[in-house]
Amino acid sequence: MKKHSIRVQIDFKAYQDGGRATATDLCSGIYRPHLRVGQDDYLGVVLLNGPLGGVMPGTVANAKAVLVYQSSVDYSPLIPGIVFEVLEGAKIVGTGKVLSE
């Protein structure tokens, strides 16, 4: 059976370090970055169930990452303990770790 979501912890870069300029909404499903393990493919996700009120650049937050393209994308690299990059287009805005499936 395929997993539909994973729990992740994301460390967003500070703005002065190349991160976002504004807070990130990890609650409503509007934030849809890509995750990348090593130099592998971009893995599209939708982030939900994060802290209310947005997450400021330079902070760490936990959220649920919904694996939205399972029918055509291999999400198998996203196993507990693996470290990944968080990308908006080609820009790396943070790093993260899979906490659990």
C-alpha positions in Angstrom: 0.0 0.0 0.0 1.3 3.4 -0.9 1.8 6.1 1.7 -0.3 9.2 1.2 1.5 11.6 3.5 4.5 11.9 5.7 5.4 14.0 8.8 8.2 16.4 8.2 10.3 19.0 10.0 11.4 22.0 8.0 14.1 24.5 8.8 13.4 27.6 6.7 16.4 29.7 5.7 16.5 33.2 7.0 15.9 35.9 4.4 19.5 37.2 4.5 20.7 33.6 3.8 18.6 33.3 0.6 15.3 32.2 2.2 11.8 33.5 1.8 11.0 37.2 2.6 7.6 36.4 4.1 6.0 33.8 6.4 4.9 30.5 5.0 1.4 29.1 5.5 1.7 25.4 6.4 -2.0 25.0 7.4 -4.3 25.6 4.5 -2.8 23.6 1.7 -1.7 26.6 -0.4 2.0 26.0 0.1 3.1 23.5 -2.5 6.9 23.3 -2.7 9.1 20.6 -4.1 11.3 18.3 -1.9 14.6 17.0 -3.2 16.7 14.2 -1.8 20.3 14.6 -2.9 20.3 15.5 -6.6 17.3 13.4 -7.4 14.0 14.5 -8.9 11.8 17.3 -7.5 9.0 15.7 -5.4 5.8 17.8 -5.4 4.0 18.0 -2.0 1.2 20.0 -0.3 2.0 21.0 3.2 -0.8 20.9 5.9 -1.3 20.8 9.6 1.6 23.1 10.5 1.6 25.9 13.0 -1.2 28.5 12.9 -0.3 32.0 11.8 2.5 31.1 9.4 6.1 30.2 9.8 8.7 33.0 9.6 11.9 32.7 7.7 14.7 31.5 9.9 12.5 29.2 12.0 11.7 25.4 12.2 8.3 23.9 12.0 6.6 20.5 11.7 3.9 19.7 9.1 2.2 16.9 7.1 3.4 16.6 3.5 0.8 15.1 1.3 2.3 13.2 -1.6 0.0 14.4 -4.4 1.5 12.9 -7.5 1.8 9.2 -6.4 0.4 7.9 -9.7 3.3 9.2 -11.6 6.1 10.1 -9.1 8.3 7.8 -7.0 8.2 9.1 -3.5 10.2 6.1 -2.1 13.3 8.2 -1.2 11.2 10.0 1.5 11.8 7.6 4.4 12.0 8.4 8.1 15.3 10.1 8.9 16.1 11.2 5.3 17.2 14.8 4.9 15.8 16.9 1.9 15.9 20.3 0.4 12.8 22.5 0.1 12.6 24.2 -3.2 10.4 27.0 -4.7 11.3 26.6 -8.4 15.1 26.3 -8.4 15.5 28.3 -5.2 16.4 26.4 -2.0 14.4 28.0 0.8 15.1 25.4 3.5 16.1 21.9 4.5 14.1 19.3 6.2 13.9 15.8 7.6 11.2 13.1 7.3 10.0 12.4 10.9 7.5 9.5 10.1 5.3 8.0 7.5 
